[in-house]
Structures are given as C-alpha cells and as structure tokens.
Amino acid sequence: MDMSTQGNYREKIGTGIKEGKGESRTEGQGGAKDKAKFKKQIASLRAYGSEFKKLENYILGSSAAIITNVSLIVGLGSAGAGKGPIIGGLLTFALADNISDSLGIHWYKQSEGRGKKLSSLATALNFLSRLPVSFSFIAIVLIFRISQAIIVGIVWALLLLILISYLMTRRNHESSILGIIKHVLIAVVVIVLSRCVGYLIADYF
C-alpha cells in the first residue's frame, strides 16, 4: 500500500469516528430531552393528584354554601315566602353565587402562581362540591312544609358545619372542640340575623 492510499484510508477512518461521535451526541441529547419531558409529565401528574387530595378545595366552598342556603331559607321563610320563591332563591345561589365564589378561588389560585390548569382544577372542585350542598337544601324545602323546612334546614346546616369543622381542625392539628364551637356560633349569629330580617320584611312590606 503506497503512502497516498494509506493517507486516504486513515482519513476515512477519522471521518467515520467523528460521525459516530456526532451521532452518539445527538442520541444523547435526544435521550436527555425525553427524560426531561417524562419528568415534567410526572411532576404535572403529581401536582394534579395533590390538588385532588387538598381538603380545602372541597370544604371552603361548601361551608359558604351551607351558611348562605340556610340563611336564605330562614330569612325568606320568616318573611312568609312560599316554596316557589325560596326554591328560586336557592337555585339562584346554587348557580350565580357558586360561579362568583369559584371565580374568586380561581383568581386567588392564579395569584399564588399555581398556573392556569391547576387553578382551573381547584375552581372546578370548588364548584362541584357546592352543588350537592345547595341541592340538599332545595330537597328539604321540597319535602317539608316551610315551618318544618326551617327547623330541618338549621339542623342539617349545623351538622354539616360540625363535620367540616372537625375535618379542618383535625387536618391542621388543632382543637376540634374549639373549631366546632367557633363555626357553630358564627352560623347561629347568621341564622338569628336572617330570621330578624325576615320578620322585619314581613312587618313592613
């Protein structure tokens, strides 16, 4: 083999080695990108899972719905309203107030930097958790007479608030008794005020 042939042969080998190194680098970069993408997807799934497990996504909206619905039943019932106006008011709160409250939660979550998807998920959980609560009070008005619906609604509202207070205080490692007493007292004050307003409406209008 002459000198020129040996030079060409060495040049081809060198070129092949360089190309092989280039391909391995490209494959390595592609693998790193795939791993990064996979890790990002796993992190996203974990974030969604943790959002489903958060108790406040279900309880915060439900507690507001409980107090709103029972105060409406007590207030309108004390004012002498029939089942139609009361159910109409409950349905309005179940939709309008639910949407406005959920929108506030959505903005709050976004202000925390949770991102659009996680904020939307928290908003949906809040909205859906409030609906059964509102419909349970509508069912009470449908089943019982107004005078009975007021009493049953109050008892049902207090039971739900006790349960929610217990779950929240237990999660936060606080005294369940104090939390229950505080929330029940707030509900009682709202109920009494609603009844007084209902009587005033009945007397002057």
C-alpha positions in Angstrom: 0.0 0.0 0.0 1.5 3.3 -1.0 1.6 6.5 1.1 -1.3 8.2 -0.7 -3.6 5.1 -0.2 -2.7 4.9 3.5 -3.5 8.6 3.9 -6.9 8.2 2.3 -7.6 5.2 4.5 -6.7 7.0 7.7 -8.8 10.0 6.6 -11.9 7.8 6.1 -11.4 6.1 9.5 -11.1 9.5 11.2 -14.2 10.8 9.4 -16.1 7.7 10.5 -15.1 8.1 14.1 -16.1 11.8 14.1 -19.5 10.9 12.6 -20.0 8.2 15.1 -19.2 10.6 17.9 -21.7 13.1 16.4 -24.4 10.5 16.2 -23.9 9.4 19.8 -24.0 13.0 20.9 -27.3 13.6 19.1 -28.7 10.4 20.5 -27.6 11.5 24.0 -29.2 14.9 23.6 -32.4 13.3 22.4 -32.4 10.9 25.3 -31.9 13.8 27.8 -34.8 15.7 26.2 -37.1 12.7 26.5 -36.1 12.2 30.1 -36.7 15.8 30.9 -40.1 15.7 29.2 -41.0 12.5 31.1 -40.0 14.0 34.4 -42.1 17.1 33.6 -45.2 14.9 32.9 -44.7 13.0 36.1 -44.4 16.3 38.1 -47.6 17.5 36.4 -49.5 14.4 37.3 -48.3 14.6 40.9 -49.5 18.2 41.0 -52.9 17.3 39.8 -53.1 14.4 42.3 -52.2 16.7 45.2 -54.8 19.1 44.1 -57.5 16.4 44.3 -56.3 15.5 47.8 -56.5 19.0 49.2 -59.4 19.2 51.6 -59.8 23.0 51.2 -60.8 22.6 47.6 -64.0 20.8 48.7 -64.7 22.3 52.1 -64.2 26.1 51.7 -66.9 26.4 49.1 -69.2 24.0 50.9 -69.1 25.9 54.2 -70.0 29.2 52.4 -72.9 27.3 50.6 -74.2 25.9 53.9 -74.5 29.3 55.6 -75.9 31.0 52.5 -78.6 28.4 51.9 -79.8 28.1 55.5 -79.9 31.8 56.0 -81.9 32.2 52.8 -84.4 29.5 54.0 -84.7 31.1 57.4 -85.0 34.7 56.1 -87.5 34.1 53.3 -89.4 31.6 55.4 -89.7 34.0 58.3 -90.9 36.7 55.8 -93.8 34.5 54.8 -92.4 33.4 51.4 -93.8 30.3 49.8 -91.8 27.3 48.4 -91.6 28.8 44.9 -89.7 32.0 45.9 -87.5 30.1 48.3 -86.5 27.4 45.8 -85.9 30.1 43.2 -83.6 31.9 45.6 -81.8 28.6 46.4 -81.3 27.8 42.7 -80.0 31.3 42.1 -77.5 31.0 44.8 -76.6 27.5 43.7 -75.6 28.9 40.3 -74.8 32.6 40.5 -73.2 32.7 43.9 -71.4 29.4 43.2 -69.9 30.8 39.9 -68.8 34.1 41.6 -67.2 32.2 44.5 -65.5 29.8 42.2 -64.2 32.7 40.1 -62.7 34.3 43.2 -60.9 31.0 44.1 -59.6 30.8 40.5 -58.1 34.3 40.8 -56.7 33.5 44.2 -55.0 30.3 43.0 -53.5 32.1 40.0 -52.2 34.9 42.3 -50.3 32.1 44.1 -48.6 31.1 40.9 -50.4 27.8 40.6 -50.8 28.1 36.8 -54.0 28.1 34.7 -54.5 24.3 34.7 -54.2 23.8 38.4 -56.2 26.9 39.1 -59.0 25.7 36.8 -59.0 22.3 38.6 -59.3 23.9 42.0 -62.1 26.1 40.6 -64.0 23.0 39.2 -63.6 21.1 42.5 -65.0 24.1 44.5 -67.9 24.5 42.1 -68.8 20.8 42.1 -68.6 20.4 45.9 -71.0 23.3 46.4 -73.8 21.9 44.2 -74.7 18.8 46.3 -74.9 21.1 49.4 -77.2 23.5 47.6 -79.4 20.7 46.2 -79.7 19.1 49.6 -81.3 22.3 51.0 -83.6 22.5 47.9 -84.7 18.9 48.7 -85.5 19.9 52.3 -87.8 22.7 51.1 -89.5 20.4 48.6 -90.1 17.7 51.1 -91.2 19.6 54.2 -93.6 22.4 54.9 -91.9 25.8 55.3 -92.1 25.9 59.1 -90.6 22.4 59.2 -88.1 23.1 56.5 -86.7 26.0 58.6 -86.0 23.7 61.5 -84.7 20.8 59.4 -82.5 23.2 57.4 -81.0 24.6 60.6 -80.2 21.2 62.0 -78.8 20.0 58.7 -76.6 23.1 58.3 -75.2 22.7 61.8 -74.5 19.0 61.3 -72.6 19.8 58.1 -70.7 22.7 59.7 -69.7 20.4 62.6 -68.4 17.8 60.2 -66.4 20.4 58.2 -65.0 22.0 61.3 -63.9 18.6 62.6 -62.2 17.7 59.4 -60.4 21.0 59.1 -59.2 21.2 62.7 -58.0 17.6 62.5 -56.0 18.3 59.4 -54.4 21.4 61.0 -53.8 19.5 64.3 -56.0 22.0 66.2 -58.6 21.6 68.9 -61.7 20.2 67.3 -64.0 21.4 70.0 -62.9 25.0 69.8 -63.1 24.9 66.0 -66.6 23.4 66.1 -67.9 25.9 68.7 -66.5 28.9 66.7 -68.1 27.9 63.4 -71.4 26.9 65.0 -71.6 30.3 66.8 -71.0 32.1 63.6 -73.7 30.1 61.9 -76.1 30.8 64.8 -75.5 34.5 64.6 -76.1 34.5 60.8 -79.3 32.4 61.3 -80.6 34.8 64.0 -79.9 37.8 61.9 -81.6 36.2 58.9 -84.7 35.5 61.0 -84.9 39.0 62.3 -84.6 40.4 58.7 -87.3 38.1 57.6 -89.7 39.3 60.4 -88.9 42.9 59.5 -89.7 42.3 55.9 -93.0 40.6 56.8 -94.0 43.5 59.1 -93.1 46.4 56.8 -93.7 45.0 53.3 
